Amino acid sequence: MAGSGIKTIDLFSGCGGFSLGAHLAGCKTLAAVDIDANLQSAYKRNFPKVEAVNGDVAKLDEAAWKKILGGERPDAVIGGPPCQGFSRMGKRDKADPRNDLVGHFYRQVDILRPKFFVMENVEGLLDAGNGDVLDRAMEKVAKRYTMVGPVVVDAADFGAATSRRRVIVVGFDPDEIDLIDEGALIDTAGLKSTTVSDAIRDLPPPIAGRGAGEDFGWADYPEIDRRTLSAYAKRMRAAPPADLGWKKAREYFSRNAVSGLFETVHTKEVVARFKKVKPGKPDTISKCPRLSWDGLCPTLRAGTGSDKGSFQSIRPIHPTEPRVITVREAARLQGFPDWFVFHPTKWHSFRMIGNSVSPVFSQALLSRIVAKGGLALAA
């Protein structure tokens, strides 16, 4: 399974936001692991040359990795363990078994022995009563790795169009990587912010349909003078790298079409209410916040899977139209490019996006680690 670039393992990969940022920073993912087949379905489409392992990170041992990797050692391990037990928006259940997955992330680092690792999680992980979870987990690798963090960062500061505050921990083997300084990793001076307008104003309007089979809600871009596009929109419209992208999506993309545009049908009463909501304010009943063209999107949330009641997350209202945003608009706000596909159903698509690490943020962070750590990129 030899590969060029910085060889990476993505744990709790979901649809692949972390992997995409890593790829754009010069990494090559060898394998991606996730237990949720629905969330991982997008990964398999968008990363056709990566081994997507549908499995439980908590059950992977050295023998399993030898089978997956053929004895190859990764340079990096990245991942965002499920965080519902720590989230300030959830029940904050200390008995939630998903809390143990932070420890399993570090157990996998100890098995795989990469040159460096990056873990991402919610701010609540650092709250009183939760900090010992991270401390115990980090102890598993403390003898081998120098730790940077935990530190709180916001994806918006790195160029995403959404405010998304997260905890990151970077660990590096000082025998193999140059010193990585926390300040250099999180310094955002000089980076341009991205507004909602920059991110979504050029996208097609919603289309009728619900999604089934391989119908992902395709529609043509509206005719527009490309010189009027924001730098961010141009970045999102760029063609996929040669080794990424679903074949069907690449075909549509080459014909100037983009996916994720199925409408959400609202009742007349809801439409009437949404019309009255002012930018930056929430609807009084649904609590859906209305976006502002010159502002940021609030943190996009995932909702729950079928095992946790299939609850739908609150979705922002479009800045000027009486409707919630489309999947593609959510993807743009989070930092996913337009060739990236999610799921035929809106529910799974929004779960994928809400669970993801912003590719804009992960690319920026991993680019710095690669540069500061003295890691050589393969040609």
Wavefront OBJ file of the C-alpha trace (Angstrom):
o trace
v 0.000 0.000 0.000
v 2.845 2.362 -0.771
v 1.799 5.983 -1.269
v 3.369 9.348 -1.962
v 3.123 12.280 0.388
v 2.776 12.183 4.165
v 1.011 8.916 4.854
v -2.005 9.474 7.094
v -4.632 7.497 9.002
v -8.014 9.175 9.628
v -9.889 7.853 12.675
v -13.622 8.580 13.090
v -13.437 9.828 9.502
v -17.127 10.456 8.785
v -17.523 11.895 5.301
v -13.902 13.057 5.171
v -13.529 16.727 6.116
v -10.303 16.096 8.040
v -8.934 13.857 5.275
v -9.703 16.424 2.600
v -7.848 19.177 4.430
v -4.951 16.782 5.002
v -4.853 15.861 1.318
v -4.814 19.513 0.271
v -1.958 20.083 2.734
v 0.151 17.411 1.046
v -0.873 14.273 2.922
v -2.075 10.996 1.418
v -4.588 9.022 3.454
v -3.853 5.306 3.614
v -6.981 4.289 5.504
v -10.035 5.930 7.080
v -12.089 4.284 9.819
v -15.666 4.978 10.889
v -18.373 2.861 12.495
v -21.325 4.614 10.802
v -21.814 3.208 7.302
v -24.188 6.003 6.294
v -21.745 8.734 7.270
v -18.869 6.890 5.638
v -20.723 6.313 2.364
v -19.668 9.782 1.203
v -16.058 9.038 2.077
v -15.991 6.058 -0.253
v -17.322 8.167 -3.123
v -15.078 11.187 -2.632
v -11.886 9.268 -1.820
v -12.035 6.344 -4.257
v -8.367 5.384 -3.799
v -8.399 5.323 0.008
v -9.242 2.182 1.963
v -12.403 3.084 3.865
v -12.737 0.718 6.827
v -16.254 0.424 8.244
v -15.369 -0.599 11.769
v -15.092 0.252 15.448
v -11.923 2.140 16.393
v -12.311 0.769 19.925
v -11.803 -2.777 18.623
v -8.828 -2.252 16.325
v -5.584 -3.822 17.544
v -2.087 -4.263 16.166
v -3.059 -7.343 14.177
v -5.977 -5.518 12.552
v -3.726 -2.647 11.507
v -1.166 -5.031 10.070
v -3.902 -6.485 7.896
v -5.174 -3.061 6.852
v -1.775 -1.467 6.203
v 0.317 -4.461 5.235
v 2.951 -3.466 7.757
v 3.302 0.103 6.453
v 3.833 2.747 9.116
v 1.840 5.987 8.816
v 3.471 9.375 9.257
v 0.378 10.909 10.829
v -2.829 9.993 12.654
v -5.709 12.481 12.626
v -9.221 12.278 14.000
v -12.117 13.784 15.881
v -13.576 11.232 18.318
v -17.392 11.464 18.712
v -18.064 14.241 21.196
v -21.744 14.025 22.162
v -20.953 13.164 25.767
v -18.894 16.354 26.125
v -20.956 18.716 23.999
v -22.424 21.752 25.749
v -25.445 21.396 23.467
v -26.228 17.833 24.498
v -27.067 15.984 27.701
v -23.415 15.988 28.850
v -23.742 12.372 29.951
v -20.538 11.270 31.667
v -21.650 7.664 31.230
v -21.969 8.025 27.447
v -19.804 5.176 26.079
v -18.633 7.459 23.251
v -16.613 9.390 25.838
v -14.189 6.446 25.930
v -13.334 6.994 22.275
v -10.981 9.847 23.152
v -8.888 7.280 25.007
v -9.100 4.882 22.068
v -7.782 7.580 19.739
v -4.614 7.783 21.838
v -4.466 3.983 22.123
v -4.363 3.820 18.334
v -1.614 6.450 18.244
v 0.372 4.268 20.645
v -0.093 1.256 18.344
v 0.636 3.034 15.063
v 3.557 5.189 16.300
v 3.208 8.011 13.715
v 5.580 10.957 13.502
v 2.754 13.240 14.602
v -0.967 13.220 15.405
v -3.819 15.725 15.577
v -6.962 15.230 17.663
v -10.002 17.534 17.407
v -12.949 17.751 19.786
v -15.554 20.100 21.262
v -14.770 22.799 23.828
v -16.768 20.896 26.439
v -13.944 18.367 26.654
v -12.061 20.947 28.734
v -14.955 21.744 31.074
v -14.771 20.900 34.765
v -15.376 17.197 35.208
v -14.223 16.290 31.698
v -10.594 17.363 31.715
v -9.429 14.169 33.395
v -10.692 12.196 30.369
v -8.216 13.968 28.115
v -5.413 13.914 30.673
v -5.695 10.138 31.122
v -5.827 9.630 27.368
v -2.751 11.769 26.698
v -0.778 9.837 29.306
v -0.879 6.811 26.976
v 1.571 8.527 24.605
v 3.284 11.105 26.841
v 6.643 9.299 26.902
v 7.014 9.335 23.126
v 5.335 12.570 22.055
v 5.713 16.242 22.823
v 2.230 17.752 23.152
v 1.002 21.064 21.796
v -2.249 22.041 23.477
v -4.989 21.411 24.262
v -5.839 24.756 22.687
v -9.161 26.189 21.522
v -9.356 27.400 17.916
v -12.144 28.740 15.706
v -12.471 27.586 12.087
v -13.680 31.080 11.154
v -10.276 32.491 12.096
v -8.683 30.203 9.515
v -10.984 31.261 6.663
v -14.139 29.166 7.043
v -17.480 30.989 6.784
v -18.767 29.431 9.991
v -17.886 29.982 13.626
v -16.796 26.592 14.924
v -14.755 26.568 18.128
v -12.928 23.331 18.798
v -10.182 21.887 20.971
v -7.113 20.542 19.231
v -4.152 18.585 20.540
v -1.079 18.079 18.378
v 1.574 15.563 19.354
v 4.914 15.097 17.628
v 7.908 12.804 18.058
v 10.861 15.141 18.682
v 13.257 12.509 17.352
v 11.591 12.733 13.937
v 10.054 16.202 13.672
v 11.372 19.698 14.317
v 9.954 21.638 17.254
v 6.357 22.731 16.639
v 5.393 25.879 18.503
v 1.790 26.458 19.605
v 1.857 30.112 18.646
v 2.921 29.329 15.088
v 0.126 26.798 14.715
v -2.703 29.035 15.840
v -1.522 32.451 14.633
v -4.211 33.790 12.289
v -2.818 37.276 11.738
v -3.246 38.334 8.141
v -5.787 35.650 7.222
v -8.857 36.972 5.415
v -12.253 36.300 6.978
v -15.069 34.824 4.895
v -18.653 36.067 5.041
v -21.858 34.207 4.278
v -22.086 36.270 1.092
v -18.575 35.217 0.036
v -19.528 31.604 0.614
v -22.989 31.052 -0.884
v -24.289 34.024 -2.894
v -23.333 32.467 -6.261
v -24.999 29.081 -5.683
v -28.118 27.806 -7.525
v -31.488 28.055 -5.750
v -33.137 24.933 -4.289
v -34.768 22.391 -6.609
v -37.764 20.118 -6.078
v -37.105 16.527 -5.058
v -36.256 14.289 -2.139
v -33.282 12.219 -3.336
v -33.074 8.505 -4.038
v -30.546 6.120 -5.483
v -27.822 8.219 -7.051
v -29.871 11.409 -7.338
v -27.995 13.917 -5.200
v -29.952 16.998 -6.247
v -27.952 18.315 -9.201
v -28.474 21.708 -10.800
v -26.497 24.050 -13.042
v -24.720 27.060 -11.669
v -26.577 30.263 -12.554
v -25.012 32.357 -15.298
v -22.746 34.886 -13.666
v -19.704 36.976 -14.495
v -16.934 34.937 -12.873
v -15.046 38.144 -12.167
v -17.698 38.927 -9.556
v -17.070 35.715 -7.615
v -15.366 35.960 -4.239
v -11.960 34.335 -3.850
v -13.633 31.807 -1.561
v -16.283 30.899 -4.163
v -13.593 30.431 -6.785
v -11.771 28.112 -4.394
v -14.932 26.067 -3.809
v -15.598 25.869 -7.574
v -12.107 24.555 -8.370
v -11.817 21.121 -10.004
v -10.968 18.178 -7.737
v -7.426 16.792 -7.548
v -6.844 13.919 -9.955
v -7.113 11.214 -7.291
v -10.215 12.546 -5.541
v -13.893 12.786 -6.421
v -16.702 10.419 -7.353
v -16.717 9.646 -11.089
v -20.359 10.688 -11.485
v -19.814 13.925 -9.576
v -16.795 14.738 -11.713
v -18.937 14.259 -14.826
v -21.659 16.602 -13.542
v -19.036 19.084 -12.372
v -17.463 19.155 -15.831
v -20.906 20.143 -17.180
v -21.158 23.062 -14.738
v -23.533 21.315 -12.314
v -23.374 20.947 -8.547
v -25.171 18.644 -6.067
v -26.938 19.063 -2.723
v -29.724 21.376 -3.881
v -32.928 19.593 -2.875
v -35.396 21.948 -1.232
v -36.813 21.677 2.258
v -40.583 22.097 1.984
v -42.031 24.414 4.635
v -45.672 24.978 5.525
v -47.256 28.339 4.721
v -47.194 29.184 8.423
v -43.455 28.525 8.663
v -42.742 30.523 5.509
v -44.736 33.443 6.935
v -42.748 33.250 10.195
v -39.387 32.994 8.445
v -40.168 36.105 6.393
v -40.366 38.106 9.624
v -37.063 36.911 11.092
v -34.339 39.525 10.875
v -30.723 38.680 9.960
v -28.792 37.479 12.970
v -31.947 36.662 14.938
v -33.646 33.269 15.570
v -37.159 32.205 14.663
v -39.132 32.270 17.922
v -40.558 28.750 17.519
v -38.055 26.638 15.563
v -35.047 28.582 16.952
v -33.547 28.491 13.460
v -31.207 31.510 13.178
v -31.370 33.747 10.113
v -28.023 34.263 8.431
v -26.690 37.694 7.600
v -24.912 38.260 4.268
v -22.062 40.116 5.929
v -21.782 37.806 8.949
v -20.706 34.283 9.814
v -22.797 31.149 9.986
v -23.228 29.809 13.530
v -21.853 26.339 14.212
v -23.595 23.774 12.011
v -24.785 20.855 14.111
v -25.290 17.237 13.204
v -28.486 15.971 14.795
v -28.528 12.297 15.777
v -28.371 8.955 14.052
v -31.142 6.370 14.089
v -29.601 4.792 17.203
v -30.204 8.050 19.107
v -33.704 8.885 17.891
v -32.999 10.413 14.459
v -33.349 13.983 15.730
v -32.828 16.672 13.108
v -30.502 19.536 13.931
v -31.533 23.183 13.721
v -30.703 24.567 10.284
v -30.011 28.239 9.582
v -32.447 30.328 7.542
v -31.210 31.790 4.261
v -30.266 35.496 4.540
v -33.077 36.751 2.282
v -35.330 33.793 1.432
v -37.943 32.240 3.798
v -36.340 28.793 3.892
v -33.538 26.890 5.591
v -30.279 26.498 3.730
v -29.623 23.658 1.295
v -27.045 20.929 1.777
v -24.747 22.657 -0.715
v -25.039 25.963 1.098
v -24.175 24.215 4.370
v -21.232 22.503 2.671
v -19.913 25.815 1.353
v -20.208 27.431 4.790
v -18.318 24.523 6.371
v -15.611 24.633 3.694
v -16.363 21.684 1.388
v -15.702 22.228 -2.340
v -18.504 21.866 -4.861
v -17.310 18.570 -6.340
v -17.736 16.903 -2.938
v -20.941 14.843 -2.621
v -22.735 13.788 0.548
v -25.900 11.633 0.570
v -29.142 11.558 -1.453
v -31.111 12.407 1.711
v -30.806 15.792 3.393
v -30.865 14.278 6.883
v -27.721 12.178 6.377
v -26.049 14.986 4.428
v -26.538 17.515 7.222
v -25.323 14.920 9.736
v -22.163 14.477 7.670
v -21.498 18.197 7.485
v -22.363 18.877 11.127
v -20.056 16.079 12.303
v -17.155 17.105 10.083
v -13.937 18.985 10.634
v -13.900 22.006 8.321
v -11.578 21.187 5.398
v -10.568 24.850 5.265
v -9.395 24.692 8.862
v -7.748 21.260 8.628
v -5.832 22.264 5.494
v -4.511 25.386 7.202
v -3.537 23.548 10.384
v -1.884 20.573 8.712
v -0.043 22.805 6.254
v 1.557 24.516 9.235
v 2.470 21.246 10.915
v 4.062 19.994 7.709
v 6.016 23.234 7.255
v 7.032 23.771 10.887
v 7.855 20.106 11.451
v 10.270 19.952 8.540
v 8.348 17.163 6.844
v 9.218 16.579 3.205
v 6.413 16.344 0.674
v 6.807 13.737 -2.036
v 6.871 14.989 -5.600
l 1 2 3 4 5 6 7 8 9 10 11 12 13 14 15 16 17 18 19 20 21 22 23 24 25 26 27 28 29 30 31 32 33 34 35 36 37 38 39 40 41 42 43 44 45 46 47 48 49 50 51 52 53 54 55 56 57 58 59 60 61 62 63 64 65 66 67 68 69 70 71 72 73 74 75 76 77 78 79 80 81 82 83 84 85 86 87 88 89 90 91 92 93 94 95 96 97 98 99 100 101 102 103 104 105 106 107 108 109 110 111 112 113 114 115 116 117 118 119 120 121 122 123 124 125 126 127 128 129 130 131 132 133 134 135 136 137 138 139 140 141 142 143 144 145 146 147 148 149 150 151 152 153 154 155 156 157 158 159 160 161 162 163 164 165 166 167 168 169 170 171 172 173 174 175 176 177 178 179 180 181 182 183 184 185 186 187 188 189 190 191 192 193 194 195 196 197 198 199 200 201 202 203 204 205 206 207 208 209 210 211 212 213 214 215 216 217 218 219 220 221 222 223 224 225 226 227 228 229 230 231 232 233 234 235 236 237 238 239 240 241 242 243 244 245 246 247 248 249 250 251 252 253 254 255 256 257 258 259 260 261 262 263 264 265 266 267 268 269 270 271 272 273 274 275 276 277 278 279 280 281 282 283 284 285 286 287 288 289 290 291 292 293 294 295 296 297 298 299 300 301 302 303 304 305 306 307 308 309 310 311 312 313 314 315 316 317 318 319 320 321 322 323 324 325 326 327 328 329 330 331 332 333 334 335 336 337 338 339 340 341 342 343 344 345 346 347 348 349 350 351 352 353 354 355 356 357 358 359 360 361 362 363 364 365 366 367 368 369 370 371 372 373 374 375 376 377 378 379
